């Protein structure tokens, strides 16, 4: 099972786990550990916490200068030539 498959499976199981009572949580936890091959304590941590949203990739800062400034800079270069 790949990491992305485990993540999607975790999201689906997490919904059931949070709504369940104690007996249901026990069964869900056993199933989740068997499918993903996780340690029981680690699986409890995963199912109990909220997952973080994907962060932006480093280096993708967006637009640095406005278009007007860039066009003015290009015009200045053309005048200098």
PDB file with SEQRES, HELIX, SHEET and CRYST1 records, atoms N, CA, C and O in Angstrom:
SEQRES   1 A   81  UNK UNK UNK UNK UNK UNK UNK UNK UNK UNK UNK UNK UNK          
SEQRES   2 A   81  UNK UNK UNK UNK UNK UNK UNK UNK UNK UNK UNK UNK UNK          
SEQRES   3 A   81  UNK UNK UNK UNK UNK UNK UNK UNK UNK UNK UNK UNK UNK          
SEQRES   4 A   81  UNK UNK UNK UNK UNK UNK UNK UNK UNK UNK UNK UNK UNK          
SEQRES   5 A   81  UNK UNK UNK UNK UNK UNK UNK UNK UNK UNK UNK UNK UNK          
SEQRES   6 A   81  UNK UNK UNK UNK UNK UNK UNK UNK UNK UNK UNK UNK UNK          
SEQRES   7 A   81  UNK UNK UNK                                                  
HELIX    1 AA1 UNK A    3  UNK A   19  1                                  17    
HELIX    2 AA2 UNK A   22  UNK A   36  1                                  15    
HELIX    3 AA3 UNK A   40  UNK A   48  1                                   9    
HELIX    4 AA4 UNK A   67  UNK A   80  1                                  14    
CRYST1    1.000    1.000    1.000  90.00  90.00  90.00 P 1           1          
ATOM      1  N   UNK A   1       0.851  -1.170   0.000  1.00  0.00           N  
ATOM      2  CA  UNK A   1       0.000   0.000   0.000  1.00  0.00           C  
ATOM      3  C   UNK A   1       0.905   1.243   0.000  1.00  0.00           C  
ATOM      4  O   UNK A   1       1.790   1.372   0.845  1.00  0.00           O  
ATOM      5  N   UNK A   2       0.675   2.140  -0.941  1.00  0.00           N  
ATOM      6  CA  UNK A   2       1.498   3.337  -1.041  1.00  0.00           C  
ATOM      7  C   UNK A   2       1.075   4.369   0.013  1.00  0.00           C  
ATOM      8  O   UNK A   2       0.025   4.232   0.641  1.00  0.00           O  
ATOM      9  N   UNK A   3       1.896   5.388   0.193  1.00  0.00           N  
ATOM     10  CA  UNK A   3       1.592   6.415   1.193  1.00  0.00           C  
ATOM     11  C   UNK A   3       0.315   7.176   0.867  1.00  0.00           C  
ATOM     12  O   UNK A   3      -0.470   7.489   1.763  1.00  0.00           O  
ATOM     13  N   UNK A   4       0.105   7.473  -0.410  1.00  0.00           N  
ATOM     14  CA  UNK A   4      -1.112   8.200  -0.777  1.00  0.00           C  
ATOM     15  C   UNK A   4      -2.356   7.338  -0.549  1.00  0.00           C  
ATOM     16  O   UNK A   4      -3.400   7.855  -0.152  1.00  0.00           O  
ATOM     17  N   UNK A   5      -2.253   6.051  -0.794  1.00  0.00           N  
ATOM     18  CA  UNK A   5      -3.380   5.155  -0.540  1.00  0.00           C  
ATOM     19  C   UNK A   5      -3.664   5.062   0.962  1.00  0.00           C  
ATOM     20  O   UNK A   5      -4.819   5.047   1.387  1.00  0.00           O  
ATOM     21  N   UNK A   6      -2.584   5.000   1.759  1.00  0.00           N  
ATOM     22  CA  UNK A   6      -2.760   4.953   3.208  1.00  0.00           C  
ATOM     23  C   UNK A   6      -3.410   6.229   3.720  1.00  0.00           C  
ATOM     24  O   UNK A   6      -4.234   6.190   4.633  1.00  0.00           O  
ATOM     25  N   UNK A   7      -3.039   7.355   3.131  1.00  0.00           N  
ATOM     26  CA  UNK A   7      -3.602   8.635   3.567  1.00  0.00           C  
ATOM     27  C   UNK A   7      -5.096   8.716   3.256  1.00  0.00           C  
ATOM     28  O   UNK A   7      -5.882   9.147   4.100  1.00  0.00           O  
ATOM     29  N   UNK A   8      -5.489   8.305   2.048  1.00  0.00           N  
ATOM     30  CA  UNK A   8      -6.915   8.335   1.709  1.00  0.00           C  
ATOM     31  C   UNK A   8      -7.695   7.352   2.574  1.00  0.00           C  
ATOM     32  O   UNK A   8      -8.811   7.649   2.999  1.00  0.00           O  
ATOM     33  N   UNK A   9      -7.111   6.181   2.836  1.00  0.00           N  
ATOM     34  CA  UNK A   9      -7.756   5.197   3.702  1.00  0.00           C  
ATOM     35  C   UNK A   9      -7.889   5.752   5.119  1.00  0.00           C  
ATOM     36  O   UNK A   9      -8.914   5.562   5.775  1.00  0.00           O  
ATOM     37  N   UNK A  10      -6.847   6.440   5.585  1.00  0.00           N  
ATOM     38  CA  UNK A  10      -6.886   7.037   6.913  1.00  0.00           C  
ATOM     39  C   UNK A  10      -8.011   8.056   7.025  1.00  0.00           C  
ATOM     40  O   UNK A  10      -8.714   8.093   8.035  1.00  0.00           O  
ATOM     41  N   UNK A  11      -8.188   8.875   6.009  1.00  0.00           N  
ATOM     42  CA  UNK A  11      -9.244   9.889   6.046  1.00  0.00           C  
ATOM     43  C   UNK A  11     -10.624   9.252   6.135  1.00  0.00           C  
ATOM     44  O   UNK A  11     -11.499   9.754   6.841  1.00  0.00           O  
ATOM     45  N   UNK A  12     -10.818   8.156   5.426  1.00  0.00           N  
ATOM     46  CA  UNK A  12     -12.119   7.474   5.463  1.00  0.00           C  
ATOM     47  C   UNK A  12     -12.355   6.801   6.816  1.00  0.00           C  
ATOM     48  O   UNK A  12     -13.450   6.878   7.372  1.00  0.00           O  
ATOM     49  N   UNK A  13     -11.329   6.149   7.333  1.00  0.00           N  
ATOM     50  CA  UNK A  13     -11.472   5.444   8.604  1.00  0.00           C  
ATOM     51  C   UNK A  13     -11.617   6.435   9.754  1.00  0.00           C  
ATOM     52  O   UNK A  13     -12.328   6.175  10.725  1.00  0.00           O  
ATOM     53  N   UNK A  14     -10.947   7.554   9.637  1.00  0.00           N  
ATOM     54  CA  UNK A  14     -10.978   8.571  10.685  1.00  0.00           C  
ATOM     55  C   UNK A  14     -12.402   9.076  10.931  1.00  0.00           C  
ATOM     56  O   UNK A  14     -12.789   9.328  12.072  1.00  0.00           O  
ATOM     57  N   UNK A  15     -13.167   9.220   9.868  1.00  0.00           N  
ATOM     58  CA  UNK A  15     -14.561   9.671  10.010  1.00  0.00           C  
ATOM     59  C   UNK A  15     -15.372   8.688  10.847  1.00  0.00           C  
ATOM     60  O   UNK A  15     -16.112   9.080  11.749  1.00  0.00           O  
ATOM     61  N   UNK A  16     -15.219   7.396  10.529  1.00  0.00           N  
ATOM     62  CA  UNK A  16     -15.957   6.372  11.284  1.00  0.00           C  
ATOM     63  C   UNK A  16     -15.459   6.287  12.722  1.00  0.00           C  
ATOM     64  O   UNK A  16     -16.248   6.116  13.651  1.00  0.00           O  
ATOM     65  N   UNK A  17     -14.138   6.409  12.900  1.00  0.00           N  
ATOM     66  CA  UNK A  17     -13.535   6.277  14.219  1.00  0.00           C  
ATOM     67  C   UNK A  17     -14.021   7.367  15.174  1.00  0.00           C  
ATOM     68  O   UNK A  17     -14.294   7.095  16.343  1.00  0.00           O  
ATOM     69  N   UNK A  18     -14.127   8.577  14.685  1.00  0.00           N  
ATOM     70  CA  UNK A  18     -14.547   9.683  15.552  1.00  0.00           C  
ATOM     71  C   UNK A  18     -16.005   9.584  15.971  1.00  0.00           C  
ATOM     72  O   UNK A  18     -16.370  10.026  17.060  1.00  0.00           O  
ATOM     73  N   UNK A  19     -16.838   9.010  15.120  1.00  0.00           N  
ATOM     74  CA  UNK A  19     -18.268   8.903  15.421  1.00  0.00           C  
ATOM     75  C   UNK A  19     -18.590   7.686  16.283  1.00  0.00           C  
ATOM     76  O   UNK A  19     -19.657   7.623  16.894  1.00  0.00           O  
ATOM     77  N   UNK A  20     -17.677   6.723  16.337  1.00  0.00           N  
ATOM     78  CA  UNK A  20     -17.972   5.456  16.991  1.00  0.00           C  
ATOM     79  C   UNK A  20     -17.859   5.480  18.499  1.00  0.00           C  
ATOM     80  O   UNK A  20     -17.207   6.344  19.086  1.00  0.00           O  
ATOM     81  N   UNK A  21     -18.516   4.499  19.114  1.00  0.00           N  
ATOM     82  CA  UNK A  21     -18.379   4.326  20.553  1.00  0.00           C  
ATOM     83  C   UNK A  21     -17.137   3.478  20.839  1.00  0.00           C  
ATOM     84  O   UNK A  21     -16.370   3.175  19.925  1.00  0.00           O  
ATOM     85  N   UNK A  22     -16.943   3.107  22.068  1.00  0.00           N  
ATOM     86  CA  UNK A  22     -15.713   2.432  22.468  1.00  0.00           C  
ATOM     87  C   UNK A  22     -15.527   1.083  21.768  1.00  0.00           C  
ATOM     88  O   UNK A  22     -14.428   0.776  21.308  1.00  0.00           O  
ATOM     89  N   UNK A  23     -16.575   0.287  21.685  1.00  0.00           N  
ATOM     90  CA  UNK A  23     -16.460  -1.023  21.041  1.00  0.00           C  
ATOM     91  C   UNK A  23     -16.179  -0.895  19.544  1.00  0.00           C  
ATOM     92  O   UNK A  23     -15.369  -1.639  18.991  1.00  0.00           O  
ATOM     93  N   UNK A  24     -16.851   0.050  18.900  1.00  0.00           N  
ATOM     94  CA  UNK A  24     -16.634   0.270  17.479  1.00  0.00           C  
ATOM     95  C   UNK A  24     -15.215   0.763  17.215  1.00  0.00           C  
ATOM     96  O   UNK A  24     -14.575   0.339  16.253  1.00  0.00           O  
ATOM     97  N   UNK A  25     -14.722   1.662  18.073  1.00  0.00           N  
ATOM     98  CA  UNK A  25     -13.360   2.155  17.917  1.00  0.00           C  
ATOM     99  C   UNK A  25     -12.344   1.023  18.040  1.00  0.00           C  
ATOM    100  O   UNK A  25     -11.339   1.007  17.329  1.00  0.00           O  
ATOM    101  N   UNK A  26     -12.600   0.096  18.922  1.00  0.00           N  
ATOM    102  CA  UNK A  26     -11.708  -1.057  19.094  1.00  0.00           C  
ATOM    103  C   UNK A  26     -11.636  -1.884  17.810  1.00  0.00           C  
ATOM    104  O   UNK A  26     -10.552  -2.264  17.367  1.00  0.00           O  
ATOM    105  N   UNK A  27     -12.792  -2.155  17.221  1.00  0.00           N  
ATOM    106  CA  UNK A  27     -12.823  -2.935  15.979  1.00  0.00           C  
ATOM    107  C   UNK A  27     -12.192  -2.180  14.809  1.00  0.00           C  
ATOM    108  O   UNK A  27     -11.468  -2.769  14.006  1.00  0.00           O  
ATOM    109  N   UNK A  28     -12.466  -0.881  14.712  1.00  0.00           N  
ATOM    110  CA  UNK A  28     -11.887  -0.064  13.642  1.00  0.00           C  
ATOM    111  C   UNK A  28     -10.372  -0.022  13.783  1.00  0.00           C  
ATOM    112  O   UNK A  28      -9.649  -0.104  12.790  1.00  0.00           O  
ATOM    113  N   UNK A  29      -9.897   0.106  15.008  1.00  0.00           N  
ATOM    114  CA  UNK A  29      -8.464   0.152  15.259  1.00  0.00           C  
ATOM    115  C   UNK A  29      -7.789  -1.160  14.866  1.00  0.00           C  
ATOM    116  O   UNK A  29      -6.712  -1.151  14.271  1.00  0.00           O  
ATOM    117  N   UNK A  30      -8.418  -2.283  15.196  1.00  0.00           N  
ATOM    118  CA  UNK A  30      -7.867  -3.585  14.789  1.00  0.00           C  
ATOM    119  C   UNK A  30      -7.794  -3.700  13.267  1.00  0.00           C  
ATOM    120  O   UNK A  30      -6.791  -4.161  12.723  1.00  0.00           O  
ATOM    121  N   UNK A  31      -8.842  -3.288  12.596  1.00  0.00           N  
ATOM    122  CA  UNK A  31      -8.882  -3.344  11.133  1.00  0.00           C  
ATOM    123  C   UNK A  31      -7.806  -2.446  10.522  1.00  0.00           C  
ATOM    124  O   UNK A  31      -7.097  -2.850   9.601  1.00  0.00           O  
ATOM    125  N   UNK A  32      -7.694  -1.232  11.043  1.00  0.00           N  
ATOM    126  CA  UNK A  32      -6.733  -0.268  10.508  1.00  0.00           C  
ATOM    127  C   UNK A  32      -5.294  -0.764  10.688  1.00  0.00           C  
ATOM    128  O   UNK A  32      -4.470  -0.621   9.786  1.00  0.00           O  
ATOM    129  N   UNK A  33      -4.999  -1.339  11.841  1.00  0.00           N  
ATOM    130  CA  UNK A  33      -3.651  -1.873  12.092  1.00  0.00           C  
ATOM    131  C   UNK A  33      -3.350  -3.051  11.176  1.00  0.00           C  
ATOM    132  O   UNK A  33      -2.217  -3.200  10.717  1.00  0.00           O  
ATOM    133  N   UNK A  34      -4.332  -3.879  10.908  1.00  0.00           N  
ATOM    134  CA  UNK A  34      -4.118  -5.033  10.047  1.00  0.00           C  
ATOM    135  C   UNK A  34      -3.897  -4.623   8.595  1.00  0.00           C  
ATOM    136  O   UNK A  34      -3.062  -5.205   7.903  1.00  0.00           O  
ATOM    137  N   UNK A  35      -4.636  -3.635   8.139  1.00  0.00           N  
ATOM    138  CA  UNK A  35      -4.545  -3.213   6.736  1.00  0.00           C  
ATOM    139  C   UNK A  35      -3.261  -2.427   6.473  1.00  0.00           C  
ATOM    140  O   UNK A  35      -2.573  -2.682   5.484  1.00  0.00           O  
ATOM    141  N   UNK A  36      -2.939  -1.491   7.332  1.00  0.00           N  
ATOM    142  CA  UNK A  36      -1.807  -0.586   7.087  1.00  0.00           C  
ATOM    143  C   UNK A  36      -0.498  -1.063   7.714  1.00  0.00           C  
ATOM    144  O   UNK A  36       0.558  -0.488   7.451  1.00  0.00           O  
ATOM    145  N   UNK A  37      -0.555  -2.095   8.530  1.00  0.00           N  
ATOM    146  CA  UNK A  37       0.630  -2.635   9.198  1.00  0.00           C  
ATOM    147  C   UNK A  37       1.285  -1.594  10.111  1.00  0.00           C  
ATOM    148  O   UNK A  37       2.509  -1.487  10.177  1.00  0.00           O  
ATOM    149  N   UNK A  38       0.447  -0.838  10.805  1.00  0.00           N  
ATOM    150  CA  UNK A  38       0.943   0.143  11.756  1.00  0.00           C  
ATOM    151  C   UNK A  38       0.908  -0.455  13.159  1.00  0.00           C  
ATOM    152  O   UNK A  38       0.133  -1.368  13.442  1.00  0.00           O  
ATOM    153  N   UNK A  39       1.759   0.075  14.028  1.00  0.00           N  
ATOM    154  CA  UNK A  39       1.727  -0.273  15.427  1.00  0.00           C  
ATOM    155  C   UNK A  39       0.440   0.307  16.031  1.00  0.00           C  
ATOM    156  O   UNK A  39      -0.054   1.338  15.573  1.00  0.00           O  
ATOM    157  N   UNK A  40      -0.090  -0.349  17.041  1.00  0.00           N  
ATOM    158  CA  UNK A  40      -1.379   0.049  17.598  1.00  0.00           C  
ATOM    159  C   UNK A  40      -1.361   1.474  18.172  1.00  0.00           C  
ATOM    160  O   UNK A  40      -2.279   2.255  17.924  1.00  0.00           O  
ATOM    161  N   UNK A  41      -0.328   1.805  18.930  1.00  0.00           N  
ATOM    162  CA  UNK A  41      -0.244   3.136  19.529  1.00  0.00           C  
ATOM    163  C   UNK A  41      -0.110   4.215  18.457  1.00  0.00           C  
ATOM    164  O   UNK A  41      -0.689   5.294  18.587  1.00  0.00           O  
ATOM    165  N   UNK A  42       0.646   3.930  17.407  1.00  0.00           N  
ATOM    166  CA  UNK A  42       0.797   4.901  16.324  1.00  0.00           C  
ATOM    167  C   UNK A  42      -0.531   5.093  15.592  1.00  0.00           C  
ATOM    168  O   UNK A  42      -0.875   6.209  15.202  1.00  0.00           O  
ATOM    169  N   UNK A  43      -1.265   4.014  15.410  1.00  0.00           N  
ATOM    170  CA  UNK A  43      -2.567   4.097  14.741  1.00  0.00           C  
ATOM    171  C   UNK A  43      -3.553   4.921  15.569  1.00  0.00           C  
ATOM    172  O   UNK A  43      -4.361   5.667  15.016  1.00  0.00           O  
ATOM    173  N   UNK A  44      -3.484   4.785  16.891  1.00  0.00           N  
ATOM    174  CA  UNK A  44      -4.363   5.574  17.762  1.00  0.00           C  
ATOM    175  C   UNK A  44      -4.047   7.053  17.600  1.00  0.00           C  
ATOM    176  O   UNK A  44      -4.957   7.881  17.548  1.00  0.00           O  
ATOM    177  N   UNK A  45      -2.763   7.391  17.519  1.00  0.00           N  
ATOM    178  CA  UNK A  45      -2.368   8.784  17.331  1.00  0.00           C  
ATOM    179  C   UNK A  45      -2.875   9.320  15.997  1.00  0.00           C  
ATOM    180  O   UNK A  45      -3.393  10.435  15.928  1.00  0.00           O  
ATOM    181  N   UNK A  46      -2.726   8.523  14.935  1.00  0.00           N  
ATOM    182  CA  UNK A  46      -3.164   8.968  13.618  1.00  0.00           C  
ATOM    183  C   UNK A  46      -4.673   9.174  13.560  1.00  0.00           C  
ATOM    184  O   UNK A  46      -5.149  10.169  13.011  1.00  0.00           O  
ATOM    185  N   UNK A  47      -5.416   8.241  14.120  1.00  0.00           N  
ATOM    186  CA  UNK A  47      -6.867   8.318  14.048  1.00  0.00           C  
ATOM    187  C   UNK A  47      -7.426   9.407  14.951  1.00  0.00           C  
ATOM    188  O   UNK A  47      -8.519   9.914  14.701  1.00  0.00           O  
ATOM    189  N   UNK A  48      -6.699   9.772  15.989  1.00  0.00           N  
ATOM    190  CA  UNK A  48      -7.206  10.749  16.934  1.00  0.00           C  
ATOM    191  C   UNK A  48      -6.915  12.188  16.573  1.00  0.00           C  
ATOM    192  O   UNK A  48      -7.611  13.093  17.034  1.00  0.00           O  
ATOM    193  N   UNK A  49      -5.904  12.418  15.760  1.00  0.00           N  
ATOM    194  CA  UNK A  49      -5.537  13.808  15.479  1.00  0.00           C  
ATOM    195  C   UNK A  49      -6.094  14.274  14.143  1.00  0.00           C  
ATOM    196  O   UNK A  49      -6.501  13.480  13.295  1.00  0.00           O  
ATOM    197  N   UNK A  50      -6.095  15.581  13.991  1.00  0.00           N  
ATOM    198  CA  UNK A  50      -6.526  16.163  12.720  1.00  0.00           C  
ATOM    199  C   UNK A  50      -5.324  16.263  11.810  1.00  0.00           C  
ATOM    200  O   UNK A  50      -4.223  16.596  12.250  1.00  0.00           O  
ATOM    201  N   UNK A  51      -5.536  15.975  10.553  1.00  0.00           N  
ATOM    202  CA  UNK A  51      -4.441  16.040   9.601  1.00  0.00           C  
ATOM    203  C   UNK A  51      -4.220  17.469   9.142  1.00  0.00           C  
ATOM    204  O   UNK A  51      -5.166  18.241   8.986  1.00  0.00           O  
ATOM    205  N   UNK A  52      -2.963  17.810   8.930  1.00  0.00           N  
ATOM    206  CA  UNK A  52      -2.611  19.138   8.457  1.00  0.00           C  
ATOM    207  C   UNK A  52      -2.881  19.230   6.969  1.00  0.00           C  
ATOM    208  O   UNK A  52      -2.766  18.249   6.233  1.00  0.00           O  
ATOM    209  N   UNK A  53      -3.238  20.416   6.547  1.00  0.00           N  
ATOM    210  CA  UNK A  53      -3.427  20.637   5.116  1.00  0.00           C  
ATOM    211  C   UNK A  53      -2.072  20.707   4.442  1.00  0.00           C  
ATOM    212  O   UNK A  53      -1.065  21.026   5.075  1.00  0.00           O  
ATOM    213  N   UNK A  54      -2.057  20.411   3.176  1.00  0.00           N  
ATOM    214  CA  UNK A  54      -0.809  20.462   2.435  1.00  0.00           C  
ATOM    215  C   UNK A  54      -0.266  21.884   2.411  1.00  0.00           C  
ATOM    216  O   UNK A  54      -0.996  22.837   2.139  1.00  0.00           O  
ATOM    217  N   UNK A  55       1.013  22.011   2.699  1.00  0.00           N  
ATOM    218  CA  UNK A  55       1.650  23.319   2.671  1.00  0.00           C  
ATOM    219  C   UNK A  55       2.125  23.621   1.266  1.00  0.00           C  
ATOM    220  O   UNK A  55       2.251  22.729   0.427  1.00  0.00           O  
ATOM    221  N   UNK A  56       2.384  24.885   1.028  1.00  0.00           N  
ATOM    222  CA  UNK A  56       2.959  25.260  -0.260  1.00  0.00           C  
ATOM    223  C   UNK A  56       4.370  24.709  -0.349  1.00  0.00           C  
ATOM    224  O   UNK A  56       5.053  24.554   0.663  1.00  0.00           O  
ATOM    225  N   UNK A  57       4.789  24.423  -1.542  1.00  0.00           N  
ATOM    226  CA  UNK A  57       6.149  23.957  -1.742  1.00  0.00           C  
ATOM    227  C   UNK A  57       7.111  25.114  -1.488  1.00  0.00           C  
ATOM    228  O   UNK A  57       6.800  26.260  -1.812  1.00  0.00           O  
ATOM    229  N   UNK A  58       8.257  24.828  -0.920  1.00  0.00           N  
ATOM    230  CA  UNK A  58       9.209  25.908  -0.697  1.00  0.00           C  
ATOM    231  C   UNK A  58       9.674  26.506  -2.016  1.00  0.00           C  
ATOM    232  O   UNK A  58       9.941  25.786  -2.978  1.00  0.00           O  
ATOM    233  N   UNK A  59       9.767  27.804  -2.050  1.00  0.00           N  
ATOM    234  CA  UNK A  59      10.224  28.475  -3.259  1.00  0.00           C  
ATOM    235  C   UNK A  59       9.099  29.019  -4.116  1.00  0.00           C  
ATOM    236  O   UNK A  59       9.355  29.810  -5.023  1.00  0.00           O  
ATOM    237  N   UNK A  60       7.872  28.624  -3.863  1.00  0.00           N  
ATOM    238  CA  UNK A  60       6.763  29.132  -4.665  1.00  0.00           C  
ATOM    239  C   UNK A  60       6.154  30.330  -3.935  1.00  0.00           C  
ATOM    240  O   UNK A  60       5.140  30.204  -3.247  1.00  0.00           O  
ATOM    241  N   UNK A  61       6.780  31.476  -4.093  1.00  0.00           N  
ATOM    242  CA  UNK A  61       6.381  32.663  -3.356  1.00  0.00           C  
ATOM    243  C   UNK A  61       5.323  33.489  -4.062  1.00  0.00           C  
ATOM    244  O   UNK A  61       4.718  34.369  -3.450  1.00  0.00           O  
ATOM    245  N   UNK A  62       5.095  33.229  -5.308  1.00  0.00           N  
ATOM    246  CA  UNK A  62       4.109  34.009  -6.020  1.00  0.00           C  
ATOM    247  C   UNK A  62       4.743  35.188  -6.731  1.00  0.00           C  
ATOM    248  O   UNK A  62       5.962  35.252  -6.888  1.00  0.00           O  
ATOM    249  N   UNK A  63       3.916  36.109  -7.153  1.00  0.00           N  
ATOM    250  CA  UNK A  63       4.390  37.252  -7.924  1.00  0.00           C  
ATOM    251  C   UNK A  63       5.102  38.239  -7.000  1.00  0.00           C  
ATOM    252  O   UNK A  63       4.569  38.638  -5.965  1.00  0.00           O  
ATOM    253  N   UNK A  64       6.292  38.618  -7.387  1.00  0.00           N  
ATOM    254  CA  UNK A  64       7.091  39.484  -6.534  1.00  0.00           C  
ATOM    255  C   UNK A  64       6.849  40.963  -6.831  1.00  0.00           C  
ATOM    256  O   UNK A  64       6.726  41.772  -5.912  1.00  0.00           O  
ATOM    257  N   UNK A  65       6.779  41.313  -8.113  1.00  0.00           N  
ATOM    258  CA  UNK A  65       6.551  42.695  -8.512  1.00  0.00           C  
ATOM    259  C   UNK A  65       5.255  42.778  -9.304  1.00  0.00           C  
ATOM    260  O   UNK A  65       4.834  41.811  -9.938  1.00  0.00           O  
ATOM    261  N   UNK A  66       4.645  43.926  -9.257  1.00  0.00           N  
ATOM    262  CA  UNK A  66       3.438  44.133 -10.037  1.00  0.00           C  
ATOM    263  C   UNK A  66       3.802  44.275 -11.508  1.00  0.00           C  
ATOM    264  O   UNK A  66       4.934  44.618 -11.847  1.00  0.00           O  
ATOM    265  N   UNK A  67       2.857  44.013 -12.358  1.00  0.00           N  
ATOM    266  CA  UNK A  67       3.069  44.059 -13.798  1.00  0.00           C  
ATOM    267  C   UNK A  67       3.471  45.459 -14.246  1.00  0.00           C  
ATOM    268  O   UNK A  67       4.273  45.614 -15.167  1.00  0.00           O  
ATOM    269  N   UNK A  68       2.915  46.473 -13.598  1.00  0.00           N  
ATOM    270  CA  UNK A  68       3.235  47.852 -13.969  1.00  0.00           C  
ATOM    271  C   UNK A  68       4.718  48.155 -13.769  1.00  0.00           C  
ATOM    272  O   UNK A  68       5.338  48.805 -14.612  1.00  0.00           O  
ATOM    273  N   UNK A  69       5.274  47.701 -12.686  1.00  0.00           N  
ATOM    274  CA  UNK A  69       6.685  47.946 -12.391  1.00  0.00           C  
ATOM    275  C   UNK A  69       7.569  47.249 -13.411  1.00  0.00           C  
ATOM    276  O   UNK A  69       8.560  47.814 -13.874  1.00  0.00           O  
ATOM    277  N   UNK A  70       7.207  46.019 -13.760  1.00  0.00           N  
ATOM    278  CA  UNK A  70       7.991  45.269 -14.739  1.00  0.00           C  
ATOM    279  C   UNK A  70       7.941  45.954 -16.096  1.00  0.00           C  
ATOM    280  O   UNK A  70       8.968  46.077 -16.764  1.00  0.00           O  
ATOM    281  N   UNK A  71       6.761  46.402 -16.512  1.00  0.00           N  
ATOM    282  CA  UNK A  71       6.651  47.061 -17.815  1.00  0.00           C  
ATOM    283  C   UNK A  71       7.410  48.387 -17.812  1.00  0.00           C  
ATOM    284  O   UNK A  71       8.022  48.737 -18.821  1.00  0.00           O  
ATOM    285  N   UNK A  72       7.387  49.136 -16.704  1.00  0.00           N  
ATOM    286  CA  UNK A  72       8.160  50.375 -16.598  1.00  0.00           C  
ATOM    287  C   UNK A  72       9.656  50.098 -16.659  1.00  0.00           C  
ATOM    288  O   UNK A  72      10.409  50.860 -17.266  1.00  0.00           O  
ATOM    289  N   UNK A  73      10.080  49.020 -16.038  1.00  0.00           N  
ATOM    290  CA  UNK A  73      11.493  48.649 -16.053  1.00  0.00           C  
ATOM    291  C   UNK A  73      11.948  48.303 -17.472  1.00  0.00           C  
ATOM    292  O   UNK A  73      13.038  48.685 -17.897  1.00  0.00           O  
ATOM    293  N   UNK A  74      11.104  47.582 -18.190  1.00  0.00           N  
ATOM    294  CA  UNK A  74      11.440  47.228 -19.583  1.00  0.00           C  
ATOM    295  C   UNK A  74      11.489  48.474 -20.463  1.00  0.00           C  
ATOM    296  O   UNK A  74      12.345  48.592 -21.339  1.00  0.00           O  
ATOM    297  N   UNK A  75      10.580  49.385 -20.226  1.00  0.00           N  
ATOM    298  CA  UNK A  75      10.570  50.625 -21.000  1.00  0.00           C  
ATOM    299  C   UNK A  75      11.826  51.438 -20.726  1.00  0.00           C  
ATOM    300  O   UNK A  75      12.385  52.029 -21.650  1.00  0.00           O  
ATOM    301  N   UNK A  76      12.279  51.482 -19.489  1.00  0.00           N  
ATOM    302  CA  UNK A  76      13.505  52.201 -19.148  1.00  0.00           C  
ATOM    303  C   UNK A  76      14.715  51.580 -19.836  1.00  0.00           C  
ATOM    304  O   UNK A  76      15.605  52.294 -20.296  1.00  0.00           O  
ATOM    305  N   UNK A  77      14.748  50.257 -19.906  1.00  0.00           N  
ATOM    306  CA  UNK A  77      15.841  49.572 -20.585  1.00  0.00           C  
ATOM    307  C   UNK A  77      15.863  49.921 -22.082  1.00  0.00           C  
ATOM    308  O   UNK A  77      16.924  50.126 -22.672  1.00  0.00           O  
ATOM    309  N   UNK A  78      14.688  49.982 -22.664  1.00  0.00           N  
ATOM    310  CA  UNK A  78      14.621  50.308 -24.089  1.00  0.00           C  
ATOM    311  C   UNK A  78      15.083  51.748 -24.354  1.00  0.00           C  
ATOM    312  O   UNK A  78      15.718  52.016 -25.374  1.00  0.00           O  
ATOM    313  N   UNK A  79      14.772  52.655 -23.455  1.00  0.00           N  
ATOM    314  CA  UNK A  79      15.185  54.046 -23.612  1.00  0.00           C  
ATOM    315  C   UNK A  79      16.706  54.195 -23.456  1.00  0.00           C  
ATOM    316  O   UNK A  79      17.319  55.059 -24.082  1.00  0.00           O  
ATOM    317  N   UNK A  80      17.289  53.362 -22.633  1.00  0.00           N  
ATOM    318  CA  UNK A  80      18.733  53.433 -22.408  1.00  0.00           C  
ATOM    319  C   UNK A  80      19.522  52.942 -23.603  1.00  0.00           C  
ATOM    320  O   UNK A  80      20.661  53.366 -23.801  1.00  0.00           O  
ATOM    321  N   UNK A  81      18.953  52.067 -24.399  1.00  0.00           N  
ATOM    322  CA  UNK A  81      19.670  51.502 -25.542  1.00  0.00           C  
ATOM    323  C   UNK A  81      19.729  52.445 -26.673  1.00  0.00           C  
ATOM    324  O   UNK A  81      20.300  52.123 -27.716  1.00  0.00           O  
TER     325      UNK A  81                                                      
END                                                                             
